[in-house]
């Protein structure tokens, strides 16, 4: 997903404006969080039945299945990528997951949905993903630190994509920090390097010390793309 600059407002009962830089990209995501009765069957059904993605005008859609740190059986979510917050918001008027077909109802229980604004450039290349739900004192400064960290990791030979996402209309959701590798082994090598004293670890520690006021949850997920607009 190609993402470039502009301004962002977050609203939930009270509207406030963040002080942002030109590095904040365009684009937005939505996520539909569900409890799947059979994860594989649900994902396979969506791959073969893409009408819902077409109905909401999704550019790209995929799934993330929680593998560790689960809060309930069948924990996963379906995500959709859009070129703007406007398009992401409009999708909620085009499809109501609580009024889905009987086939969908048999496969999963809908829990909640949210819209997400990326606060840094993020290459949409899903894989093995570590997710931290965090509270942040300065989201933009934290995102800039993660941009620096991503560059340092790449220079150290690691193929890792880092995303920072602001929730919009997500209820109790917090900021998402997502570290994406091609597989579990590559993610583990990054963690091993951190504990071995690699220099990028200082950037990580500094970012958390300055801007993270709480780590709410930590999970690992396997994510994939299951639909792309033709």
C-alpha positions as CSV (number, residue, x, y, z in Angstrom):
1,X,0.0,0.0,0.0
2,X,1.5,3.4,-1.0
3,X,1.2,5.9,1.7
4,X,2.3,9.6,1.8
5,X,1.7,12.7,4.0
6,X,-0.9,15.0,5.6
7,X,-2.8,15.7,8.7
8,X,-4.7,13.4,11.1
9,X,-7.4,13.8,13.7
10,X,-8.5,11.3,16.2
11,X,-12.0,11.4,17.5
12,X,-13.8,9.4,20.3
13,X,-16.3,11.6,22.2
14,X,-13.7,14.4,22.3
15,X,-11.8,15.6,19.3
16,X,-8.2,16.6,19.6
17,X,-5.5,17.4,17.1
18,X,-2.1,15.8,17.2
19,X,1.0,17.8,16.4
20,X,2.3,15.9,13.4
21,X,5.1,16.0,10.8
22,X,5.1,15.6,7.1
23,X,6.3,12.0,7.6
24,X,2.8,10.8,8.6
25,X,1.5,8.9,5.5
26,X,-1.8,8.8,3.8
27,X,-4.0,5.7,4.0
28,X,-5.9,3.8,6.6
29,X,-6.9,0.3,7.6
30,X,-9.9,-1.3,9.2
31,X,-10.0,-4.4,11.3
32,X,-12.9,-6.7,12.2
33,X,-12.0,-8.8,15.3
34,X,-13.7,-12.2,15.5
35,X,-13.7,-15.5,17.3
36,X,-13.5,-18.1,14.5
37,X,-15.0,-21.5,15.2
38,X,-12.6,-23.0,12.6
39,X,-9.9,-20.5,11.6
40,X,-8.8,-22.4,8.5
41,X,-12.3,-22.9,7.2
42,X,-13.1,-19.2,7.8
43,X,-10.1,-18.0,5.9
44,X,-10.6,-20.4,3.1
45,X,-14.2,-19.3,2.8
46,X,-13.2,-15.7,2.5
47,X,-10.6,-16.5,-0.1
48,X,-13.3,-18.1,-2.3
49,X,-16.1,-15.5,-1.5
50,X,-14.8,-12.0,-2.0
51,X,-18.1,-10.2,-2.5
52,X,-17.8,-8.5,1.0
53,X,-14.4,-7.0,0.1
54,X,-15.7,-5.8,-3.2
55,X,-18.8,-4.3,-1.6
56,X,-16.8,-2.1,0.8
57,X,-14.3,-1.0,-1.8
58,X,-11.2,-2.6,-0.2
59,X,-7.9,-2.1,-2.0
60,X,-6.3,-5.0,-0.2
61,X,-7.6,-7.4,2.5
62,X,-6.1,-10.0,4.7
63,X,-6.2,-11.8,8.0
64,X,-4.1,-11.9,11.2
65,X,-4.4,-15.1,13.3
66,X,-3.2,-14.8,16.9
67,X,-0.8,-17.6,17.7
68,X,0.6,-16.7,21.2
69,X,-0.9,-14.5,23.9
70,X,-4.4,-15.4,22.9
71,X,-7.2,-14.0,25.0
72,X,-9.8,-16.4,23.6
73,X,-10.0,-19.4,21.2
74,X,-10.0,-18.6,17.5
75,X,-8.7,-15.1,18.1
76,X,-8.1,-13.3,14.8
77,X,-9.1,-10.3,12.7
78,X,-9.8,-9.4,9.1
79,X,-8.1,-6.2,7.9
80,X,-8.8,-4.0,4.9
81,X,-6.5,-1.3,3.4
82,X,-7.8,2.0,2.0
83,X,-6.2,5.0,0.4
84,X,-7.7,7.4,3.0
85,X,-9.5,7.6,6.3
86,X,-12.5,8.8,4.3
87,X,-12.7,5.5,2.4
88,X,-12.1,3.5,5.6
89,X,-14.9,5.3,7.4
90,X,-17.3,4.9,4.5
91,X,-16.9,1.1,4.5
92,X,-18.9,0.9,7.8
93,X,-21.9,2.3,5.9
94,X,-21.5,-0.3,3.1
95,X,-21.3,-3.5,5.2
96,X,-22.7,-4.5,8.6
97,X,-20.8,-7.7,9.9
98,X,-23.6,-8.3,12.4
99,X,-26.0,-8.7,9.4
100,X,-23.8,-11.1,7.5
101,X,-25.0,-14.2,5.7
102,X,-25.7,-17.4,7.5
103,X,-22.6,-18.9,6.1
104,X,-20.4,-16.3,7.8
105,X,-22.4,-16.6,11.0
106,X,-21.6,-20.3,11.1
107,X,-17.9,-19.6,10.8
108,X,-17.3,-16.8,13.3
109,X,-18.6,-14.6,16.1
110,X,-18.1,-10.9,15.5
111,X,-16.6,-9.0,18.5
112,X,-15.7,-5.5,17.4
113,X,-14.2,-3.4,14.6
114,X,-11.8,-0.4,14.4
115,X,-10.1,2.0,12.0
116,X,-6.4,2.5,12.0
117,X,-4.2,5.4,10.9
118,X,-0.5,4.5,10.2
119,X,1.8,7.0,11.8
120,X,4.9,6.0,9.8
121,X,5.6,4.5,6.3
122,X,4.7,0.8,6.4
123,X,5.4,-1.7,3.7
124,X,2.4,-4.0,3.4
125,X,4.1,-7.3,3.3
126,X,2.5,-9.6,6.0
127,X,4.2,-12.5,7.7
128,X,5.2,-13.4,11.2
129,X,4.2,-10.4,13.3
130,X,4.8,-9.4,16.8
131,X,2.2,-7.0,18.1
132,X,2.5,-4.7,21.2
133,X,-0.6,-2.8,22.3
134,X,0.8,0.3,24.0
135,X,-0.1,3.6,25.5
136,X,2.0,6.4,24.2
137,X,2.8,9.9,25.6
138,X,3.9,11.2,22.1
139,X,2.8,9.0,19.2
140,X,4.5,11.0,16.5
141,X,7.9,11.0,18.3
142,X,7.6,7.3,18.9
143,X,6.8,6.6,15.3
144,X,9.9,8.6,14.3
145,X,12.0,6.5,16.6
146,X,10.5,3.3,15.0
147,X,11.5,4.7,11.6
148,X,15.1,5.0,12.9
149,X,14.9,1.5,14.4
150,X,13.7,0.0,11.2
151,X,16.6,1.6,9.2
152,X,19.1,0.3,11.8
153,X,17.6,-3.2,11.6
154,X,17.8,-3.3,7.8
155,X,21.4,-2.0,7.9
156,X,22.2,-4.9,10.3
157,X,20.9,-7.4,7.7
158,X,17.4,-7.9,9.1
159,X,14.3,-7.8,6.8
160,X,11.8,-6.3,9.3
161,X,8.9,-3.9,8.7
162,X,7.7,-1.8,11.6
163,X,4.3,-0.2,11.8
164,X,2.8,2.2,14.4
165,X,-1.0,2.6,14.2
166,X,-3.4,5.0,15.8
167,X,-6.9,3.6,16.7
168,X,-10.0,5.5,15.6
169,X,-13.4,4.4,16.8
170,X,-11.8,1.3,18.3
171,X,-13.4,1.3,21.8
172,X,-10.7,0.4,24.3
173,X,-8.1,-0.4,21.6
174,X,-4.7,1.3,22.1
175,X,-1.8,2.1,19.8
176,X,-0.5,-0.8,17.9
177,X,3.2,-1.4,17.4
178,X,3.8,-4.1,14.8
179,X,7.1,-5.7,13.9
180,X,6.8,-7.9,10.8
181,X,9.3,-10.5,9.6
182,X,9.0,-13.1,6.8
183,X,9.0,-15.9,9.3
184,X,9.5,-16.7,13.0
185,X,13.2,-17.5,12.6
186,X,14.0,-14.0,11.3
187,X,12.0,-12.4,14.1
188,X,13.9,-14.6,16.6
189,X,17.2,-13.5,15.2
190,X,16.3,-9.9,15.8
191,X,15.4,-10.6,19.4
192,X,18.6,-12.6,19.9
193,X,20.6,-9.7,18.6
194,X,18.9,-7.3,21.0
195,X,19.8,-9.5,24.0
196,X,23.3,-9.9,22.6
197,X,23.8,-6.1,22.8
198,X,23.3,-5.1,19.1
199,X,23.3,-1.4,18.7
200,X,19.7,-1.2,17.5
201,X,18.7,-2.3,21.0
202,X,19.5,1.1,22.4
203,X,17.0,2.8,20.0
204,X,14.3,0.3,21.1
205,X,15.1,0.9,24.8
206,X,15.2,4.7,24.3
207,X,11.9,4.8,22.5
208,X,10.1,2.7,25.2
209,X,11.7,4.6,28.0
210,X,10.7,8.0,26.6
211,X,7.3,7.4,25.0
212,X,5.6,4.1,26.2
213,X,3.6,4.7,29.3
214,X,2.2,1.1,29.4
215,X,2.4,-2.2,27.5
216,X,-1.2,-3.5,27.5
217,X,-0.7,-6.8,25.7
218,X,1.9,-8.7,23.6
219,X,1.0,-11.3,21.0
220,X,2.4,-13.0,18.0
221,X,0.3,-13.4,14.8
222,X,0.5,-15.0,11.4
223,X,-0.8,-12.6,8.8
224,X,-1.5,-12.9,5.0
225,X,-3.2,-11.2,2.1
226,X,-6.3,-12.9,0.9
227,X,-7.8,-10.3,-1.5
228,X,-6.5,-7.6,-3.8
229,X,-8.7,-5.4,-5.9
230,X,-8.5,-6.3,-9.6
